[in-house]
Structures are given as structure tokens and as C-alpha cells.
Amino acid sequence: MQEQNQEQFNLKLLSIEEETGPRNIYEFKTLTGEIEVERRRKAKDFCDKLGTYARHYEKINKYIGTRCKDLQMRAHQLADDYYAIGAEINHFSELVKATEVPQMVNMYRRLSDLIISSGDFTIQSGELMNQQLA
């Protein structure tokens, strides 16, 4: 369009109907005149089976959540055992001080620290599993 007057150009622009695309799949035109409906059938099958999938997903998700909460509880119990053993070994290292053998005292103190660290790791692992999967 070549229009010198801006107002006339705007009027002509408003009067032109916009071409719109097809609103229904049957309005599509192809070179052969056929429309592939296989994908439409597959989409319908997918939607029909989506309810079954959602029920299975919910069941599996609930099972994982329950097992993760159980794992977290058992991790706390195991960590408590680690802490109790570490405390007893630490207490034993205090008793060994009377022997005045610093290597023995250091060995038991480090062993106690290692066991307590294992307890910390266990409790953090349980928390992480529960937080990420439940």
C-alpha cells in the first residue's frame, strides 16, 4: 500500500481484516488434503491413561515418603548410639590420663571424635534423604 496521507493509511489499515489461522484441526489444509490424526489418537490415549499414571505415582510417592521418614528416625537412633559410644570412649580416655601415657589418651580422644563425627554424618544423611525425597 502506498498512501501519502497518514489518516487515509490508518483508515485503510483498520478496514483490512486480519487473516486468522484455523480454529479447528479439520480446517487445516495440506498438500494431499489429508490430516494426520494418529497423534490426536495417541494424545487421547495418553489423557485417558493419565489417571492411572497419577494414581500409581501417588502410591509410589507416598511409599517413598513413608520410607524416608522411617529412615530419618532410624538415622537419629543410630546417631544416638554413636554419640553414646563416643561419650563412653571419651570418658575412658579421661581414665587413661592417670596412666600418664599421652599417646593412649590422644588415641582414645581421636577415636571418640571419629565416632561422634560418624554420628553427625548419619543424622545429616537421614535428614537429607527425608528432606529431598519425602
C-alpha positions in Angstrom: 0.0 0.0 0.0 1.3 3.4 -0.9 -0.7 6.1 0.7 0.7 9.6 1.2 -1.9 10.7 3.7 -1.3 9.2 7.2 -5.0 9.4 8.1 -6.1 7.6 5.0 -3.4 5.0 5.6 -4.7 4.4 9.2 -8.3 4.1 7.9 -7.3 1.6 5.3 -5.3 -0.3 7.9 -8.3 -0.6 10.2 -10.5 -1.7 7.4 -8.3 -4.7 6.4 -9.5 -7.9 8.0 -6.8 -9.9 9.8 -6.2 -13.3 8.5 -6.6 -15.8 11.2 -5.3 -19.3 11.3 -7.5 -22.4 11.5 -9.6 -22.7 14.7 -10.2 -26.4 14.4 -7.9 -29.3 13.3 -10.3 -30.1 10.4 -9.8 -26.6 8.9 -6.1 -27.3 8.2 -5.3 -27.7 4.6 -2.4 -29.9 3.5 -0.9 -30.7 0.1 -2.6 -34.1 -0.1 -5.8 -32.9 1.7 -5.3 -35.4 4.5 -4.6 -34.6 8.1 -2.6 -36.9 10.3 -4.8 -37.9 13.2 -2.5 -40.6 14.7 -1.1 -38.0 17.1 -4.6 -37.0 18.0 -5.5 -40.6 18.9 -2.2 -41.0 20.8 -2.9 -37.8 22.7 -6.4 -39.1 23.6 -4.9 -42.4 24.8 -2.4 -40.6 26.9 -5.0 -38.4 28.5 -7.2 -41.5 29.1 -4.4 -43.3 30.9 -3.2 -40.3 32.8 -5.5 -41.0 35.8 -3.9 -44.5 36.2 -0.5 -43.0 36.0 -1.3 -40.4 38.6 -2.7 -43.0 41.0 0.4 -45.1 40.6 2.6 -42.1 41.0 0.8 -41.0 44.2 1.1 -44.6 45.6 4.9 -44.7 44.9 5.4 -41.2 46.2 3.6 -42.0 49.5 5.7 -45.1 49.9 8.9 -43.3 49.3 7.9 -40.5 51.8 7.0 -43.1 54.4 10.3 -45.0 54.0 12.3 -41.7 54.1 10.6 -40.7 57.3 11.4 -44.1 58.7 15.0 -43.9 57.5 15.3 -40.5 59.2 14.0 -41.9 62.5 16.4 -44.8 62.4 19.3 -42.5 61.5 18.5 -40.5 64.6 18.5 -43.7 66.7 21.8 -44.8 65.2 23.4 -41.4 65.7 22.3 -41.5 69.4 24.1 -44.9 69.7 27.2 -43.3 68.1 27.1 -40.4 70.5 26.7 -42.7 73.5 29.7 -44.8 72.4 31.8 -41.7 71.7 30.9 -40.3 75.1 32.0 -43.6 76.8 35.3 -43.7 74.9 35.9 -40.1 75.8 35.2 -41.0 79.4 37.6 -43.9 79.1 40.3 -41.5 77.7 39.9 -39.4 80.8 40.5 -42.5 83.0 43.6 -43.4 80.9 45.1 -40.0 81.8 46.0 -41.5 85.1 48.4 -43.8 83.4 50.3 -40.8 82.1 50.6 -42.2 78.6 49.7 -39.3 76.3 49.7 -41.4 73.2 46.9 -43.6 74.6 44.9 -40.6 75.8 45.2 -39.0 72.3 44.3 -42.2 70.5 41.1 -42.6 72.6 40.2 -39.0 72.2 40.6 -39.1 68.4 38.6 -42.4 68.3 35.8 -40.6 70.3 35.9 -37.7 67.9 35.7 -40.1 64.9 32.7 -41.9 66.3 30.9 -38.7 67.1 31.6 -37.4 63.6 30.1 -40.7 62.3 27.0 -39.9 64.3 26.8 -36.4 62.8 27.2 -37.8 59.3 24.5 -40.4 60.0 22.0 -37.8 61.3 22.7 -35.4 58.4 22.3 -38.2 55.9 18.9 -39.1 57.3 17.8 -35.5 57.3 18.9 -35.0 53.7 17.1 -38.1 52.5 13.9 -37.1 54.2 14.2 -33.5 53.0 15.0 -34.3 49.4 12.7 -37.3 48.8 9.8 -37.0 51.2 
